[in-house]
Amino acid sequence: MESAKLVDRAKLYDPAEALDTVIKTSKAKFDETVEVHVRLGVDSRHADQQVRGAIVLPNGTGKKVRVLVFAKNEKAKEAEAAGADYVGAEDLVARIQNENFFDFDVVIATPDMMGVVGRLGKVLGPKGLMPNPKAGTVSMDVAKAIRDSKAGRIEYRLDKTNIIHCPLGKISFGNQKLIENFNALLGAIVKAKPSAAKGQYIRSCVIASTMGPGIKINPGKVSE
């Protein structure tokens, strides 16, 4: 691969140079997504070492986000007015359960609907779609939750191997917008450092485009 030759595998890049390299090595015919993978020095098996939250990226993700909202009465009207793609209650639960309907990227619910939404735990959970107060997707302010989702709110959380995987935007954003998104996301992850975490918090950080090689970032250059 030609693009792989542009990457020094042994080198730890600083963030701006790494993003430059990601842009240069992107050769796909489509606008690739740039992703970041951050390994943390925590143990996700312990409740006091969980790292989870949500942030609206300053420049969004470049992806059109389809939002489904579980709400009733006034809150349902509010959701429709705020531009939700689908709004409903038990009818939507039935559609997801019986018709395998998954034409959406984010699920938002008002707190009073969580009993109903709970029935979908087995199908929404594995897809990372279950509404959660920490992610801002269980809220009485449905209009704000919808706006944030459409504007590029992403959720960051540890996987079983203590790594956070998140999109940073598209190659077409260019270096400046991607670095702004990178700094905002890493800043949020650093702020979320659990007090129980010992030793080096950010162990490694790799960015890559959809089809491109992984580029390692010097963890020391990421604001600790």
Backbone bond lengths (Angstrom), bond angles and torsions (degrees), N, CA, C in turn:
res aa  C-N    CA-C-N  psi(-1)  N-CA   C-N-CA  omega(-1)  CA-C   N-CA-C  phi
1 M - - - 1.472 - - 1.526 110.19 -
2 E 1.341 115.10 126.10 1.466 119.51 179.83 1.528 111.54 -60.88
3 S 1.331 115.11 -44.89 1.471 118.76 -174.19 1.528 111.69 -63.60
4 A 1.332 117.03 -31.29 1.467 119.80 -179.00 1.525 111.26 -65.16
5 K 1.346 116.30 -27.03 1.472 119.71 -179.64 1.529 111.82 -68.29
6 L 1.322 116.40 -21.63 1.470 120.30 -179.37 1.529 111.87 -78.71
7 V 1.329 116.12 -8.40 1.465 120.34 -176.03 1.530 109.95 -106.32
8 D 1.316 115.16 126.75 1.469 120.17 175.31 1.528 107.39 -88.70
9 R 1.338 115.98 105.91 1.468 120.73 -174.20 1.525 112.91 -62.19
10 A 1.338 116.23 -28.61 1.470 118.97 -175.24 1.527 111.83 -85.15
11 K 1.312 116.18 -11.06 1.471 119.99 -171.46 1.530 112.15 -89.74
12 L 1.334 114.32 144.51 1.472 119.67 170.34 1.532 106.66 -103.29
13 Y 1.308 116.07 112.74 1.464 121.72 -175.08 1.528 111.48 -83.84
14 D 1.339 116.02 156.64 1.469 115.22 167.95 1.541 106.21 -85.82
15 P 1.350 117.14 158.78 1.475 120.06 -168.41 1.525 114.54 -54.36
16 A 1.346 117.97 -45.56 1.474 119.73 -176.19 1.524 110.84 -64.19
17 E 1.342 116.51 -41.63 1.472 121.42 -179.55 1.543 109.61 -67.37
18 A 1.323 115.81 -38.84 1.469 120.32 178.95 1.532 110.65 -61.59
19 L 1.334 116.27 -44.03 1.472 119.95 -179.25 1.525 110.78 -67.60
20 D 1.345 116.54 -37.38 1.465 120.60 174.54 1.524 110.53 -56.79
21 T 1.339 114.51 -45.43 1.467 120.85 -178.20 1.526 110.90 -66.23
22 V 1.337 116.51 -39.68 1.477 120.48 177.47 1.531 109.70 -59.19
23 I 1.333 116.03 -44.06 1.471 120.39 -179.04 1.540 109.63 -64.40
24 K 1.341 115.95 -43.79 1.479 120.25 -178.94 1.534 111.93 -65.55
25 T 1.320 117.47 -33.41 1.469 119.54 -175.93 1.526 112.71 -88.26
26 S 1.327 116.63 -1.12 1.469 119.42 -179.88 1.527 109.33 -79.16
27 K 1.329 115.24 114.95 1.470 119.00 -176.24 1.537 112.31 -121.05
28 A 1.307 116.91 4.27 1.475 119.17 -175.26 1.525 110.71 -69.88
29 K 1.321 115.19 160.50 1.475 120.58 -178.66 1.531 111.37 -81.22
30 F 1.346 116.25 -6.50 1.467 118.55 179.92 1.534 108.68 -118.39
31 D 1.315 116.27 169.40 1.470 121.10 -178.56 1.535 108.53 -78.56
32 E 1.329 116.03 98.12 1.462 120.05 -174.03 1.530 112.45 -67.62
33 T 1.329 114.48 151.28 1.463 120.80 172.99 1.526 108.01 -86.54
34 V 1.336 115.62 140.43 1.469 120.35 175.22 1.522 107.22 -99.64
35 E 1.329 116.68 128.50 1.463 120.57 -178.73 1.509 110.48 -119.95
36 V 1.325 115.12 153.01 1.462 120.12 175.59 1.526 108.55 -121.17
37 H 1.328 115.31 142.58 1.467 122.09 -179.91 1.527 107.21 -126.89
38 V 1.321 116.37 114.94 1.469 121.07 -174.93 1.528 109.98 -116.24
39 R 1.323 115.69 119.32 1.470 119.70 177.23 1.528 108.12 -93.79
40 L 1.331 116.15 126.76 1.469 120.71 -176.26 1.527 111.62 -107.43
41 G 1.325 114.82 150.25 1.470 120.74 177.44 1.517 111.29 -85.12
42 V 1.325 115.44 59.45 1.474 121.04 177.92 1.530 106.97 -133.76
43 D 1.314 115.84 170.50 1.458 120.09 176.82 1.523 108.05 -119.18
44 S 1.338 116.14 105.16 1.469 120.32 -172.60 1.529 113.13 -67.07
45 R 1.344 117.06 -8.60 1.474 118.51 177.89 1.531 111.02 -73.21
46 H 1.341 115.99 -19.44 1.474 119.68 -179.56 1.531 110.07 -95.71
47 A 1.313 115.47 131.07 1.472 120.27 -177.61 1.530 111.74 -59.12
48 D 1.349 117.44 -33.82 1.467 119.27 -176.65 1.535 112.23 -82.28
49 Q 1.344 116.86 3.65 1.469 119.10 177.33 1.531 112.21 -120.34
50 Q 1.316 115.36 19.28 1.471 119.55 177.30 1.532 109.41 -72.40
51 V 1.309 116.24 143.37 1.466 120.79 172.97 1.526 106.36 -126.48
52 R 1.323 115.42 114.27 1.450 119.26 -177.22 1.526 110.34 -155.17
53 G 1.283 116.37 140.92 1.459 119.87 177.15 1.512 109.66 179.76
54 A 1.330 115.71 -167.23 1.459 120.22 -179.98 1.520 108.78 -144.15
55 I 1.321 115.07 152.13 1.464 120.04 179.01 1.520 108.16 -146.55
56 V 1.336 115.76 143.72 1.463 119.68 172.67 1.526 106.34 -89.83
57 L 1.321 117.28 115.19 1.468 120.47 -179.47 1.531 109.18 -66.36
58 P 1.352 117.43 137.09 1.470 119.99 -175.30 1.531 113.20 -54.91
59 N 1.336 116.45 -33.87 1.465 119.61 -177.94 1.526 113.02 -111.64
60 G 1.340 116.19 15.83 1.460 119.85 179.76 1.523 111.76 69.22
61 T 1.335 116.11 -172.88 1.473 120.28 -178.37 1.523 111.79 -108.19
62 G 1.323 116.36 -8.26 1.463 119.74 -177.80 1.515 112.66 81.35
63 K 1.329 115.35 3.79 1.464 119.07 -177.03 1.527 109.30 -108.11
64 K 1.328 115.99 139.84 1.465 119.19 175.54 1.526 106.85 -77.54
65 V 1.322 115.97 122.92 1.465 120.14 -173.97 1.531 110.50 -103.68
66 R 1.343 115.39 125.14 1.474 120.03 177.62 1.531 107.90 -97.18
67 V 1.331 114.93 125.86 1.469 120.65 -173.14 1.525 111.34 -112.60
68 L 1.333 114.58 130.14 1.461 120.82 175.11 1.533 107.78 -111.65
69 V 1.335 116.31 132.56 1.470 120.27 -176.29 1.532 110.94 -122.48
70 F 1.325 115.09 130.37 1.463 121.16 172.04 1.526 107.57 -96.11
71 A 1.334 116.09 110.20 1.461 120.21 -179.60 1.520 108.92 -159.83
72 K 1.333 115.28 162.31 1.467 120.54 179.98 1.528 110.84 -128.86
73 N 1.319 114.86 160.58 1.466 122.81 171.76 1.525 112.95 51.55
74 E 1.359 115.30 -124.41 1.474 119.92 -176.00 1.523 111.58 -59.53
75 K 1.342 115.59 -41.12 1.473 120.29 -177.14 1.529 110.83 -66.31
76 A 1.333 116.59 -32.73 1.463 119.99 177.04 1.532 110.08 -66.76
77 K 1.345 115.75 -41.54 1.477 120.04 178.31 1.525 110.24 -63.27
78 E 1.348 114.54 -41.87 1.477 120.99 179.19 1.535 109.95 -59.67
79 A 1.341 115.86 -43.12 1.470 121.05 -178.14 1.528 110.48 -64.52
80 E 1.344 115.78 -41.61 1.466 119.63 179.39 1.524 110.85 -63.79
81 A 1.332 115.06 -42.29 1.463 120.03 -179.52 1.531 111.44 -65.51
82 A 1.342 116.33 -29.80 1.473 120.12 -177.68 1.530 112.41 -84.33
83 G 1.339 116.49 -0.47 1.461 119.06 173.82 1.519 116.05 96.20
84 A 1.351 116.46 21.76 1.468 118.51 176.16 1.531 109.24 -64.35
85 D 1.334 116.36 145.69 1.457 119.90 -178.78 1.529 111.73 -79.96
86 Y 1.336 116.34 -33.78 1.468 121.58 178.08 1.521 108.51 -139.49
87 V 1.328 116.67 135.16 1.471 120.74 177.68 1.519 107.59 -134.25
88 G 1.336 116.45 135.38 1.451 119.04 177.82 1.514 111.04 179.93
89 A 1.328 115.37 -165.61 1.464 120.76 -178.65 1.530 107.80 -139.02
90 E 1.342 116.91 -116.80 1.472 120.65 -179.69 1.535 112.36 -56.76
91 D 1.341 116.11 -32.11 1.472 119.43 -179.94 1.529 111.80 -61.34
92 L 1.347 115.76 -38.19 1.468 119.29 179.41 1.523 111.37 -72.53
93 V 1.340 116.23 -35.53 1.473 120.16 177.18 1.529 108.47 -58.88
94 A 1.340 116.39 -47.15 1.471 121.37 -179.17 1.527 110.57 -61.61
95 R 1.328 115.82 -40.52 1.476 120.04 -178.02 1.531 110.38 -64.55
96 I 1.339 115.99 -42.46 1.472 120.16 -179.66 1.531 109.83 -67.92
97 Q 1.338 116.08 -43.05 1.471 119.65 -178.12 1.528 112.87 -69.71
98 N 1.325 116.88 -43.16 1.459 119.93 -171.01 1.525 114.62 -94.51
99 E 1.348 115.93 -28.95 1.469 117.97 -174.30 1.520 112.02 -109.86
100 N 1.349 116.07 4.59 1.460 120.19 -178.24 1.533 110.72 53.14
101 F 1.339 114.65 44.54 1.462 121.89 -176.82 1.533 109.87 -83.22
102 F 1.346 116.65 115.02 1.473 120.21 -179.96 1.528 110.71 -137.31
103 D 1.324 115.73 41.89 1.458 120.00 -175.76 1.532 111.53 -86.00
104 F 1.334 117.04 45.22 1.474 120.63 -175.98 1.526 109.42 -151.55
105 D 1.343 115.20 160.80 1.475 120.78 -176.66 1.520 113.07 -111.61
106 V 1.334 116.56 -24.66 1.472 121.26 -176.80 1.520 108.49 -136.72
107 V 1.330 116.27 139.94 1.466 120.77 175.46 1.527 108.39 -117.61
108 I 1.315 115.49 127.67 1.468 122.25 179.21 1.530 107.24 -119.78
109 A 1.333 116.51 143.92 1.467 119.35 179.30 1.524 109.77 -142.36
110 T 1.320 115.83 147.51 1.463 119.22 169.86 1.531 106.46 -78.91
111 P 1.350 117.67 151.90 1.475 119.80 -175.25 1.530 113.60 -54.74
112 D 1.345 117.41 -36.37 1.469 120.09 -177.88 1.533 112.90 -69.03
113 M 1.339 116.67 -12.27 1.468 120.34 -179.34 1.525 112.63 -94.81
114 M 1.336 117.32 -4.93 1.463 119.41 -172.80 1.535 112.74 -65.74
115 G 1.337 116.98 -26.01 1.473 119.87 175.73 1.518 110.71 -63.38
116 V 1.325 115.32 -40.60 1.467 121.55 179.03 1.535 109.56 -71.08
117 V 1.336 115.62 -46.51 1.465 121.06 -177.11 1.539 110.58 -64.55
118 G 1.334 115.88 -30.47 1.470 121.05 -179.96 1.523 113.16 -54.10
119 R 1.337 115.63 -29.48 1.476 119.59 179.25 1.521 111.90 -63.85
120 L 1.337 115.63 -18.68 1.473 119.92 -177.56 1.534 112.02 -97.96
121 G 1.332 115.75 6.24 1.466 120.18 -176.35 1.521 113.87 -49.51
122 K 1.330 115.79 -42.25 1.481 120.05 -176.17 1.528 112.83 -68.40
123 V 1.343 116.24 -28.26 1.472 117.43 -179.91 1.539 112.35 -96.61
124 L 1.333 117.02 -35.85 1.470 119.08 -179.15 1.530 111.87 -79.99
125 G 1.346 115.48 -35.36 1.465 120.43 -177.18 1.521 114.28 -54.87
126 P 1.351 117.65 -56.51 1.466 119.94 -178.45 1.528 113.89 -60.26
127 K 1.348 116.79 -25.37 1.467 119.93 179.69 1.529 111.81 -88.37
128 G 1.347 116.19 0.17 1.469 119.42 -179.32 1.519 112.79 70.66
129 L 1.344 116.37 25.95 1.471 120.26 -175.50 1.529 113.63 -106.43
130 M 1.328 116.66 -1.68 1.472 118.77 -176.43 1.535 110.01 -67.60
131 P 1.345 117.28 127.47 1.472 118.71 178.49 1.525 110.94 -59.94
132 N 1.334 115.47 144.32 1.460 120.70 -175.43 1.524 109.30 -147.68
133 P 1.354 117.52 132.23 1.469 119.04 -179.09 1.535 112.75 -58.41
134 K 1.355 117.38 -36.48 1.471 120.27 -178.87 1.521 112.10 -64.66
135 A 1.320 115.27 -28.46 1.465 119.19 -179.55 1.527 111.47 -90.63
136 G 1.346 116.19 0.24 1.470 120.18 179.25 1.512 113.23 77.39
137 T 1.351 116.61 13.31 1.473 119.01 -176.97 1.531 113.06 -101.79
138 V 1.342 116.72 0.64 1.466 120.37 167.22 1.525 105.13 -115.38
139 S 1.321 116.28 109.31 1.465 118.59 -171.12 1.517 110.77 -158.68
140 M 1.337 115.13 148.12 1.464 119.58 172.97 1.536 109.38 -79.32
141 D 1.351 116.03 -23.19 1.463 119.69 179.27 1.522 108.54 -89.40
142 V 1.346 115.07 73.29 1.469 118.55 -174.51 1.528 111.51 -64.18
143 A 1.323 116.94 -33.16 1.468 119.58 -177.87 1.531 110.48 -61.72
144 K 1.341 116.36 -44.54 1.477 119.73 179.53 1.531 110.08 -66.29
145 A 1.327 116.74 -42.52 1.467 120.42 -179.42 1.532 110.46 -60.38
146 I 1.329 116.83 -39.22 1.471 120.97 179.04 1.532 109.89 -68.11
147 R 1.343 115.83 -46.83 1.480 119.55 179.89 1.518 111.10 -58.06
148 D 1.351 115.88 -45.97 1.466 119.98 -179.28 1.529 111.20 -61.19
149 S 1.326 116.08 -43.37 1.470 119.89 -179.55 1.521 111.07 -62.41
150 K 1.322 115.84 -43.95 1.470 120.48 -178.63 1.536 110.60 -68.96
151 A 1.338 115.88 -29.63 1.474 119.93 -177.28 1.523 112.25 -80.10
152 G 1.328 117.22 -9.43 1.464 118.76 178.20 1.511 114.17 111.97
153 R 1.345 116.22 36.12 1.472 117.94 174.27 1.529 108.32 -75.21
154 I 1.320 115.52 131.53 1.460 118.62 176.01 1.523 108.31 -121.40
155 E 1.301 113.99 152.96 1.460 119.77 177.82 1.522 107.90 -102.99
156 Y 1.337 115.73 136.42 1.466 117.51 174.21 1.528 107.87 -115.82
157 R 1.315 115.78 137.03 1.467 120.48 178.85 1.525 108.85 -157.11
158 L 1.314 115.61 154.04 1.459 120.84 -179.42 1.517 111.23 -74.40
159 D 1.333 116.09 141.09 1.463 117.68 167.78 1.538 107.53 -90.18
160 K 1.324 116.54 -174.16 1.471 119.61 -175.57 1.529 113.47 -65.59
161 T 1.334 116.12 -18.73 1.467 119.11 -179.20 1.537 111.49 -100.65
162 N 1.352 116.36 17.78 1.478 122.78 177.59 1.524 113.20 65.55
163 I 1.342 115.34 31.03 1.464 119.98 176.98 1.529 109.29 -115.27
164 I 1.334 115.95 140.55 1.464 122.21 174.34 1.534 107.23 -103.81
165 H 1.330 117.12 128.77 1.468 122.02 178.06 1.530 107.90 -114.68
166 C 1.328 118.03 124.58 1.472 119.87 -179.45 1.524 111.31 -143.55
167 P 1.345 116.58 148.32 1.464 119.41 172.21 1.527 109.72 -78.74
168 L 1.327 116.55 146.70 1.480 120.92 178.87 1.518 111.95 -110.49
169 G 1.335 116.01 -13.77 1.461 119.06 -175.93 1.509 109.64 138.83
170 K 1.332 115.95 -161.88 1.470 121.81 -177.41 1.532 109.59 -112.14
171 I 1.342 115.45 155.63 1.467 120.93 176.97 1.531 110.51 -53.59
172 S 1.338 116.51 -38.95 1.477 121.01 -176.73 1.533 113.16 -64.42
173 F 1.335 117.54 -13.57 1.477 119.88 178.58 1.530 110.77 -62.80
174 G 1.337 116.35 -32.43 1.468 119.86 -174.16 1.523 111.07 82.61
175 N 1.330 114.60 168.17 1.470 120.83 -171.27 1.524 113.35 -59.70
176 Q 1.340 117.00 -46.44 1.467 120.65 -171.98 1.529 112.08 -60.29
177 K 1.324 116.58 -47.62 1.473 120.00 -178.59 1.525 111.13 -68.17
178 L 1.334 115.80 -37.96 1.467 119.00 -179.98 1.524 111.17 -67.09
179 I 1.328 117.19 -39.27 1.472 119.49 -179.37 1.532 109.87 -68.68
180 E 1.332 117.24 -35.51 1.479 120.20 176.64 1.531 110.15 -62.87
181 N 1.330 116.46 -43.15 1.463 120.70 177.86 1.529 110.93 -65.65
182 F 1.339 116.01 -42.12 1.473 121.33 179.96 1.537 109.75 -60.15
183 N 1.341 116.34 -48.74 1.478 120.30 -177.81 1.525 111.40 -63.64
184 A 1.334 116.62 -38.41 1.473 120.21 -179.96 1.531 110.43 -65.76
185 L 1.337 116.14 -44.91 1.463 120.33 -178.31 1.528 111.19 -66.92
186 L 1.349 116.44 -48.41 1.469 118.93 -178.03 1.525 110.91 -65.79
187 G 1.336 115.72 -34.37 1.474 120.02 176.67 1.525 110.54 -61.04
188 A 1.333 116.10 -41.48 1.473 120.86 179.93 1.522 110.51 -66.96
189 I 1.348 116.88 -40.67 1.467 120.77 -179.58 1.531 110.46 -65.68
190 V 1.342 115.70 -40.50 1.478 119.87 178.91 1.537 109.96 -65.05
191 K 1.336 115.89 -42.07 1.486 120.01 178.77 1.514 111.73 -61.87
192 A 1.337 115.48 -30.49 1.476 120.38 -176.48 1.526 112.27 -84.38
193 K 1.333 116.80 8.58 1.475 120.04 -177.46 1.525 110.33 -57.80
194 P 1.332 117.76 123.86 1.472 119.48 -179.57 1.532 110.10 -71.21
195 S 1.334 116.73 143.74 1.470 119.12 -179.73 1.524 111.16 -63.47
196 A 1.335 117.07 -21.89 1.468 120.39 -179.18 1.536 112.44 -79.00
197 A 1.347 116.38 -9.87 1.476 119.39 -178.23 1.521 109.80 -72.80
198 K 1.317 116.23 129.82 1.472 121.46 -178.60 1.526 109.79 -115.16
199 G 1.338 116.04 152.64 1.463 120.17 176.18 1.513 111.82 74.70
200 Q 1.316 115.85 -160.13 1.464 120.93 -177.28 1.525 109.50 -66.73
201 Y 1.324 115.95 126.69 1.473 120.57 -175.36 1.529 110.74 -81.23
202 I 1.334 117.29 -55.02 1.461 119.39 178.33 1.526 108.13 -90.98
203 R 1.323 115.81 104.47 1.469 120.98 -175.78 1.523 111.52 -80.28
204 S 1.317 116.17 -42.90 1.463 118.82 177.35 1.522 108.99 -155.82
205 C 1.331 114.39 158.18 1.459 120.03 -178.19 1.524 107.23 -146.39
206 V 1.334 115.63 123.21 1.466 120.35 -178.20 1.525 108.39 -127.43
207 I 1.338 116.55 136.16 1.469 118.04 173.19 1.520 108.71 -119.04
208 A 1.320 115.85 150.04 1.461 120.80 -179.39 1.520 109.00 -157.10
209 S 1.338 115.60 151.71 1.464 118.99 170.79 1.528 107.31 -89.49
210 T 1.326 116.21 169.12 1.472 121.49 -174.49 1.530 112.27 -47.11
211 M 1.327 116.41 -47.11 1.468 120.79 -175.06 1.529 112.81 -108.13
212 G 1.326 116.85 -2.38 1.465 119.71 -171.63 1.521 113.64 -93.08
213 P 1.338 116.03 170.50 1.465 120.74 179.30 1.532 111.72 -72.77
214 G 1.336 116.71 155.45 1.466 121.34 176.85 1.524 110.46 -75.43
215 I 1.319 116.71 139.30 1.466 121.47 179.91 1.529 107.89 -121.93
216 K 1.341 115.15 124.37 1.466 119.51 -174.87 1.524 110.70 -84.81
217 I 1.330 114.42 135.36 1.469 120.79 177.78 1.524 108.54 -104.20
218 N 1.312 115.51 140.02 1.465 120.46 177.06 1.533 109.34 -64.24
219 P 1.351 118.70 114.25 1.474 119.98 -176.72 1.532 111.75 -59.70
220 G 1.332 116.53 -27.04 1.470 120.35 179.54 1.518 112.78 -68.72
221 K 1.365 116.34 -19.45 1.480 119.90 -178.99 1.525 110.77 -88.46
222 V 1.330 115.83 -3.61 1.457 120.17 178.97 1.519 106.32 -95.13
223 S 1.327 118.09 125.27 1.460 120.99 -173.40 1.530 111.50 -51.10
224 E 1.308 115.14 111.34 1.494 120.03 177.91 1.510 108.08 -81.01
